[in-house]
Amino acid sequence: MEKSAIECLKIIKHPKRPNVIDYINHVFKNFIEMHGDRLHGDDPAVIGGIATINDKPVTIIGQVRSRNTQENLKYNFSMAHPEGFRKALRIAKQAEKFRRPIIFFVDTVGASPDIESEKNGQHSAISHNLMEFMFLKVPTISVLIGNGGSGGALAFCIANKVCALENSILSVISPKAGANIIFKDSSKEQEAAKILKMTSDVLFDLGIVDKIIREPDSGAHNCQDFVYKNLKEYIFNTLTSYKNVLSQKLVEERYKKYRKF
């Protein structure tokens, strides 16, 4: 059953909804985490490393959604700093060097908007990821697992294939903030949500999302094993389909995909 953006927002905010760490632990095996951007520091809001899926080595890069006060402080409410985006790029380039496919997990309200992040090159870090991820010479899959907010999400959405959990969203701005800008009235978030076209079914119709991973009606937190199984199957089958595809073809496919938008 199709849901409104407001209904989806309520579901993805559930404290028991799986985040990227849960998917790493249940979809993949042998995860080895990597830290730091080799320039400024490490950002806990972005997790990345090497793992296996059905014995196939892959690289995982994802945004960590926090679920309580302690995690909010640790992961900065899922808002990555520049060093988080630079860490993601460093890990992605290492994956390219060793011919490992890359799985991105998108789950953020947006990039960190604080003054320190701007001073440290937030805008540059995001735009650099957009450019570099477009031309990676390995298969890439981006998975929308919750909130996909603004440029912080877009920086992890450049991939050969993009799949979305049924209740996940992708948007340039939140409905409430959009209502403030469009209608000068934050109470009109329902109307703004429709204009933003942010739900998975609409994104699929527009060709932005290639596959919708079904969830139980009340959300992934109510039947997590079902979602883990379906996502694992999709990722492995997609990677298998790219097994003999040349690097240049991967880049061309990705480039053409985004030129259509």
N, C-alpha and C positions, 0 to 999 in steps of 0.2 A: 504494500500500500504506500502510495506517495505521501510524503510528509512535507509540511511547510518548513521554511528555513528556521523559523522560531522553534518549532518542535525539534528539529535536528540539533539546534544549539543547546536545548535543554538536555538532550540525550548525551551529547558529547562532553558535557560538563559533569556528568555523573562521576563521583569520586572513585568508583570501582571500574570505570572503563579502562581497558588495557592501554598502556602507553608503549613507547618503543622498546623499553627494557623488557616488558612482558613478551613482546613479539620476538625479541632476540632470544629469550630463554625458552620459548615454546615452539618456534618455527625453525630455528637454527640450532647448531651445535658447535661446541669448541670455540666459543667466542673469545677473542683476545683483544682487549681494548687498547686504543692508542690515544695519546694525550698531546696537547700543545700545538701551536701554530709555527713554532721555531722562530718567532719574531717578538711576540708580546707576552703570551701566557696561554693557559688552558681555560676553556669555557665549558663548565659542566652542563650548560643548556644544550650542547651538541655532543652526542656520543658517536664514536666511530671505531671501527676495528675490523678484524678478519674473522670469518666464521665459515661453517660449511652447511650446505643444505643437500641432503641425500649424498653426502661425501663429496660434493662439488664445492671447491673454495670460492667464496664471494667476499666482497667488501660491503659492510653495512655502515651507513651514515644517517643519523636521525636526530630529530629535535625532541627533547624530553619534556613531556607535559607533567607538571607538578600536581599533586593531589591533596596536599595538606600544607599547613603553615610552614613547617620545617622544610618541605621540598620547594615551596614557593621561594624561600630565601636561597636555597642551594641552586635552583635552576632558573632563578630570576623570572618566574612566572612563564617559562618556556620562551623567553625573549633573548635571542642570541646576541652577543656582543660581536664586534668585528673579528676578534680572535677565534670565535666559534665558526664563522664563515671561512676564515683562512685555514682553520684546522680541517674543515670539511674538504677544502680544495687540496690541501696537502695529502690527505688520505686518498682522495680520488685520483690524484696524479700518481701516487704509489701503486694504486690498483691498476691503472693503465700500464705502468711499467712492467708489472708482473702478469698482465693479461687476465685479471680477475674481473668478472662482472660486478656492477655496483648496484646496490639496492638502497634507495633513499626513502626515509620515512618522514612524512610531513605532518607536524602537529604543533602549531604555534599560533599565538594571537598576532604575531608580528615581530619584527626585529626590535631590539632594545632602542628606545628613542632618547635615552639620556644624553646629556651634554658630553660626558666623557667618551661615549661611543662615537659621537659625531667627530670629536677631536681626533679619535684614533682611526678614522677613515671608514665609518659604517657604510656610507654610500658607495665608496670605492670597492669595499670587500664584497658587497652584494652584486654589483655590476660585473666585477671580475669573475665571480662564480657563474653568472649567466653566460658570459662569453666562453669561458673555459669548458663548462659542462656541455655546451652545444657541440664541441668538437672532440670529445673524448672518444678514443678508438676502441672502446669495449662496450658491450651491451649494458644499457642502464634502464632500471625500472624505478619509477617513483610511486610510492604508496601513500595516499591520503588516508590517515587513520583517525583524524579528528578535526581540529580547527586548522584551516589553511588561510592564514591572515596576511594580506598585503605582500610587500617585497620579501619579508622574511620567509614566507612560504614559497614564493616564486623562485627563490634562489635554489630550492631543492626540487623544483618541478620540471627542470629541463631533462627529459629522458626519452628513450625510444618508445617506451610504453608507460602510460600513467593509469593506475587503477585506483579506485576509491572505495572505501568501506561505505555501505549504503547510507549511513547517517552523517558522513563527513561532509565538510563544506570547503569551498575555495572562493575567496573574495578579496577585492582590493581594499575593503574597509568593513567594519562591523555594521550591522543594520542600524544600531542606535546612533553611531557616529554619522552614518550615511543620511539618516533622517534629519540630523542637525544641519547638515550641509544642504540637502535637497529641499527639505520642507521648513527648515528653521524650527523644527519641533521634534524632539527626541521621542515623543510618545507615538510617532508614526513609523515605528521601526518595522511593523508588519508590511506596510506599503513599500518601504525602502528595500526590504528583503526580497520582494518580488522583482524589483527593478534590478537588483544586483545579480540575479540569476546564479545563485551560489550553491544550490543543492546538487547532489551527485547525478540525479536523473536528467536535470537540465544540462549539466556539464557534459554528460554522455551524448545527449542530443546535439550539442554544439560541436562535438568531436574533440573536446579538450580532454575528456577522460575516455580511455579505451575499454575499460572493463569495470563493472560494479561488483564488488564482493558483498554478497547478501549477509544481512545480520538478522537476528531475531527482532520482532516488531519493537520490543522495548529496549533494544540496544545490545551491543557486543558483550557487555558485562554480564548479561544473563545466560549466555551460552558461549563461553569463551573458546572452548575446544572446537566447536563448530566453525567459528571464524578462523581460528588458527589453521585448521585442516584445509579450509577453502583457500586461504591466502597462500599457504605452503604449496598447494597444488598449482595455483596460478603462477606463482613465481618460478617453480621448477619447470613447468611446461613451457613457459615463455623463454626461459634461458635455454632450454633444449632446442627450441625453434631457431635460436640464433647461433647454434653450435658451429655451423660451417659458413656463416656469413662473414664476408671480408670486412676489415676495419673501415675501408672507404665507403662501403655500402651502409654500414651502421651510421656513419656521420651524415651521409646524404639523406637517409631516411629521417633522421632526427631533424635535420635542417628543413627539409620539405614540410615536415609535420607542423613546425612552428611558423613557417612562412605562410601557410594556409590561414592561420589565425588573422 
